[in-house]
Amino acid sequence: MVNQDYFGLKDKVCVVTGAASGIGLATATLLGEVGSKVILLDINEANGQKAVADLKEKDFKVEFVRCDVTNADDCMSVRDFVEANYGAVDVLFNNAGVIRRKTVVDLEESEWDLVIDVSLKGVYLLSKYLIPLMANGGGGSIINTGSGWGLKGGDQAAAYCAAKAGVVNLTKAMAIDHGPQNIRVNCICPGDTDTPLLRSEAKQLNQQEDAFLVSSAKGRPLERLGTPRDIAKGVLFLASDLSSWITGTDLIVDGGGLA
Ligand SMILES: NC(=O)c1ccc[n+]([C@@H]2O[C@H](COP(=O)([O-])OP(=O)(O)OC[C@H]3O[C@@H](n4cnc5c(N)ncnc54)[C@H](O)[C@@H]3O)[C@@H](O)[C@H]2O)c1
């Protein structure tokens, strides 16, 4: 059993995007375990409602709100919902993302826009509407999901690499702007983590899923893929008082892959 008080996150209001699956869901779960109030946002209403029903069975303080992070009206509605029901927001995990495994030549313009809009613009939009609320409450912690491919290039993932590099530097810009409001902003950079997103890449690249997962794990000093919970633990650290003087940085959680 996790010692809830140790992390200073008990009863803190935490908003998580892309929370119906993978890394977002694992993080919402871990935040629930340490006693936070978690608002799960996702564009996938069915999966989001199911996730919340499962977490409520564990007596976690969780709610689902449907939100497309690329839609300003949705993001404003989230702000209004959080303000009306919780009064403040302490932690924002900007995590929703999508990938299209294509070169610039092969990417349709609509695919480029989708990847940039969900993975990068979504961070801007939700932050735009929640930061004032966070500042009014005395500050908080924002964690943006980057990627190892925000720090180095990768093959056939041009829009994704561009979006994630944008997230890494947007994080630093936000940290500079909002530090005086006692808001810390950091980036978590996962390596290959076993989620539906990673598995979808095998299909996009016309590869066998098992072989793709094995090759994704290969070459890492820790010799395995990440689990969503591996990443969630890094997010919990950045959300909590344990990282009280850390802002504007990126935390690589990748089994040593980039080493
Ligand atoms: N899995 C990996 O190997 C890996 C590695 C590095 C970075 N990441 C990043 O981690 C984050 C989470 O990915 P994951 O692997 O858990 O993927 P996932 O596909 O399991 O979960 C992503 C969630 O985001 C939601 N989503 C998609 N578009 C949305 C939108 N417009 N608004 C709100 N929600 C939306 C999806 O419905 C889904 O529930 C992403 O930003 C991804 O780029 C993943």
The ligand as an SDF file (V2000), in Angstrom:
LIG
                    3D

 44 48  0  0  0  0  0  0  0  0999 V2000
    3.6650    4.1320  -25.8310 N   0  0  0  0  0  0  0  0  0  0  0  0
    4.8680    4.6060  -26.1380 C   0  0  0  0  0  0  0  0  0  0  0  0
    5.7970    3.8590  -26.5040 O   0  0  0  0  0  0  0  0  0  0  0  0
    5.1550    6.0820  -26.0190 C   0  0  0  0  0  0  0  0  0  0  0  0
    6.4910    6.5040  -26.1030 C   0  0  0  0  0  0  0  0  0  0  0  0
    6.7540    7.8660  -26.0120 C   0  0  0  0  0  0  0  0  0  0  0  0
    5.7160    8.7660  -25.8240 C   0  0  0  0  0  0  0  0  0  0  0  0
    4.4510    8.3110  -25.7450 N   0  0  0  0  0  0  0  0  0  0  0  0
    3.3840    9.3070  -25.5520 C   0  0  0  0  0  0  0  0  0  0  0  0
    2.6250    8.9760  -24.4120 O   0  0  0  0  0  0  0  0  0  0  0  0
    1.3210    9.5520  -24.5290 C   0  0  0  0  0  0  0  0  0  0  0  0
    0.2840    8.4990  -24.2050 C   0  0  0  0  0  0  0  0  0  0  0  0
    0.3930    7.4750  -25.1740 O   0  0  0  0  0  0  0  0  0  0  0  0
   -0.0070    5.9640  -24.9160 P   0  0  0  0  0  0  0  0  0  0  0  0
    1.1080    5.1550  -25.4310 O   0  0  0  0  0  0  0  0  0  0  0  0
   -0.5010    5.7760  -23.5400 O   0  0  0  0  0  0  0  0  0  0  0  0
   -1.1850    5.8320  -26.0160 O   0  0  0  0  0  0  0  0  0  0  0  0
   -2.6710    5.2720  -25.9590 P   0  0  0  0  0  0  0  0  0  0  0  0
   -3.0880    5.2190  -27.3860 O   0  0  0  0  0  0  0  0  0  0  0  0
   -2.7350    4.0550  -25.1250 O   0  0  0  0  0  0  0  0  0  0  0  0
   -3.4770    6.4220  -25.2080 O   0  0  0  0  0  0  0  0  0  0  0  0
   -3.6790    7.6830  -25.7910 C   0  0  0  0  0  0  0  0  0  0  0  0
   -5.0520    8.2060  -25.3890 C   0  0  0  0  0  0  0  0  0  0  0  0
   -5.1890    9.5230  -25.9350 O   0  0  0  0  0  0  0  0  0  0  0  0
   -6.5240    9.6590  -26.3570 C   0  0  0  0  0  0  0  0  0  0  0  0
   -6.6530   10.7320  -27.3410 N   0  0  0  0  0  0  0  0  0  0  0  0
   -6.3070   10.7070  -28.6440 C   0  0  0  0  0  0  0  0  0  0  0  0
   -6.6300   11.8530  -29.2320 N   0  0  0  0  0  0  0  0  0  0  0  0
   -7.1810   12.6410  -28.2840 C   0  0  0  0  0  0  0  0  0  0  0  0
   -7.7130   13.9520  -28.2710 C   0  0  0  0  0  0  0  0  0  0  0  0
   -7.7760   14.6930  -29.3830 N   0  0  0  0  0  0  0  0  0  0  0  0
   -8.1750   14.4550  -27.1050 N   0  0  0  0  0  0  0  0  0  0  0  0
   -8.1420   13.7120  -25.9740 C   0  0  0  0  0  0  0  0  0  0  0  0
   -7.6610   12.4560  -25.9260 N   0  0  0  0  0  0  0  0  0  0  0  0
   -7.1960   11.9360  -27.0630 C   0  0  0  0  0  0  0  0  0  0  0  0
   -6.8840    8.2970  -26.9280 C   0  0  0  0  0  0  0  0  0  0  0  0
   -8.2910    8.1080  -27.0190 O   0  0  0  0  0  0  0  0  0  0  0  0
   -6.2130    7.3620  -25.9380 C   0  0  0  0  0  0  0  0  0  0  0  0
   -7.1070    7.0020  -24.9000 O   0  0  0  0  0  0  0  0  0  0  0  0
    1.2450   10.1090  -25.9540 C   0  0  0  0  0  0  0  0  0  0  0  0
    1.4940   11.4890  -25.9280 O   0  0  0  0  0  0  0  0  0  0  0  0
    2.3620    9.3780  -26.6630 C   0  0  0  0  0  0  0  0  0  0  0  0
    2.8400   10.1010  -27.7720 O   0  0  0  0  0  0  0  0  0  0  0  0
    4.1290    6.9970  -25.8320 C   0  0  0  0  0  0  0  0  0  0  0  0
  1  2  1  0
  2  3  2  0
  2  4  1  0
  4  5  1  0
  4 44  2  0
  5  6  2  0
  6  7  1  0
  7  8  2  0
  8  9  1  0
  8 44  1  0
  9 10  1  0
  9 42  1  0
 10 11  1  0
 11 12  1  0
 11 40  1  0
 12 13  1  0
 13 14  1  0
 14 15  2  0
 14 16  1  0
 14 17  1  0
 17 18  1  0
 18 19  2  0
 18 20  1  0
 18 21  1  0
 21 22  1  0
 22 23  1  0
 23 24  1  0
 23 38  1  0
 24 25  1  0
 25 26  1  0
 25 36  1  0
 26 27  1  0
 26 35  1  0
 27 28  2  0
 28 29  1  0
 29 30  1  0
 29 35  2  0
 30 31  1  0
 30 32  2  0
 32 33  1  0
 33 34  2  0
 34 35  1  0
 36 37  1  0
 36 38  1  0
 38 39  1  0
 40 41  1  0
 40 42  1  0
 42 43  1  0
M  CHG  2   8   1  16  -1
M  END
$$$$
